Amino acid sequence: MQKPLLYTYRRCPYAMRARMALLVAGIGFDAHEVSLRDKSPEMLARSPKGSVPVMLLPDGSVLEQSWDIMCWALNRAATKSWWEPAQSIENLNWLARNDGLFKHHLDRYKYPERYHETDRDGHRESALSAFLKPLNSRLEQSSFLGGHEPCATDLALFPFVRQFAAVEPDWFELLQITALQTWLANWLSSPLFVRCMHKLPGQTTVLFPPLGH
Ligand SMILES: N[C@@H](CCC(=O)N[C@@H](CS)C(=O)NCC(=O)O)C(=O)O
């Protein structure tokens, strides 16, 4: 096997950050679109925890966490500007708060039934005050978490902020968090994101993104 193989799911924010990192690095990879309801036995044999993304490397080793895949893709000389700023204490804290506190509130806001949640609006408010407003203040200082240029932390947070904004887009648009809204709009319209969201045929392995895309 020459190329890495990514088990992915198009709408999963963790898989999105992994795909974007691989695209930024210009690393050719095969992709297998997983059905979360009917996971491939081959993937489960390689990674029994059963979440995506999972990446099988050419040397046979397996990466089971999206951040590890991003590290593998970006922690190289050619993409130093994407990886190094993401190692600052401040940016590692943004990552931890995104994957912890923000994800907690996002899930309960987006899927209240799944979590038997009765205080959906409370979670929306907590996500806003504890994470999105501080992130907006941070982005008022510079356009990206990487400074004037984006870094891995921008890639890692964007798919989750996207999910939050998409729950009630009209409400989100009226919020006074312009720096964050601009940051989000720029990522949504970026060629990188468009490529990362290319639709794959289910349950087969194909080169990603397909040639010419
Ligand atoms: N910590 C993991 C989280 C991955 C994760 O939770 N992925 C979700 C999809 S967004 C998943 O596969 N969940 C298992 C399922 O739904 O069966 C990572 O960073 O890769």
Ligand as a Chemical Component Dictionary entry (heavy atoms), coordinates in Angstrom:
data_LIG
# 
_chem_comp.id                   LIG 
_chem_comp.type                 NON-POLYMER 
_chem_comp.pdbx_formal_charge   0 
_chem_comp.three_letter_code    LIG 
# 
loop_
_chem_comp_atom.comp_id 
_chem_comp_atom.atom_id 
_chem_comp_atom.alt_atom_id 
_chem_comp_atom.type_symbol 
_chem_comp_atom.charge 
_chem_comp_atom.model_Cartn_x 
_chem_comp_atom.model_Cartn_y 
_chem_comp_atom.model_Cartn_z 
_chem_comp_atom.pdbx_ordinal 
LIG N1  N1  N 0 -11.798 12.135 19.617 1  
LIG C1  C1  C 0 -12.201 11.665 18.316 2  
LIG C2  C2  C 0 -13.694 11.883 18.142 3  
LIG C3  C3  C 0 -14.254 11.327 16.833 4  
LIG C4  C4  C 0 -15.783 11.191 16.868 5  
LIG O1  O1  O 0 -16.423 11.251 17.939 6  
LIG N2  N2  N 0 -16.382 10.957 15.698 7  
LIG C5  C5  C 0 -17.803 10.688 15.636 8  
LIG C6  C6  C 0 -18.461 11.216 14.382 9  
LIG S1  S1  S 0 -18.475 12.973 14.301 10 
LIG C7  C7  C 0 -18.021 9.183  15.566 11 
LIG O2  O2  O 0 -17.409 8.498  14.793 12 
LIG N3  N3  N 0 -18.903 8.668  16.447 13 
LIG C8  C8  C 0 -19.207 7.270  16.476 14 
LIG C9  C9  C 0 -20.609 6.973  16.063 15 
LIG O3  O3  O 0 -21.376 7.902  15.799 16 
LIG O4  O4  O 0 -20.939 5.777  15.980 17 
LIG C10 C10 C 0 -11.355 12.359 17.234 18 
LIG O5  O5  O 0 -10.831 13.456 17.510 19 
LIG O6  O6  O 0 -11.162 11.805 16.135 20 
# 
loop_
_chem_comp_bond.comp_id 
_chem_comp_bond.atom_id_1 
_chem_comp_bond.atom_id_2 
_chem_comp_bond.value_order 
_chem_comp_bond.pdbx_ordinal 
LIG N1  C1  SING 1  
LIG C1  C2  SING 2  
LIG C1  C10 SING 3  
LIG C2  C3  SING 4  
LIG C3  C4  SING 5  
LIG C4  O1  DOUB 6  
LIG C4  N2  SING 7  
LIG N2  C5  SING 8  
LIG C5  C6  SING 9  
LIG C5  C7  SING 10 
LIG C6  S1  SING 11 
LIG C7  O2  DOUB 12 
LIG C7  N3  SING 13 
LIG N3  C8  SING 14 
LIG C8  C9  SING 15 
LIG C9  O3  DOUB 16 
LIG C9  O4  SING 17 
LIG C10 O5  DOUB 18 
LIG C10 O6  SING 19 
# 
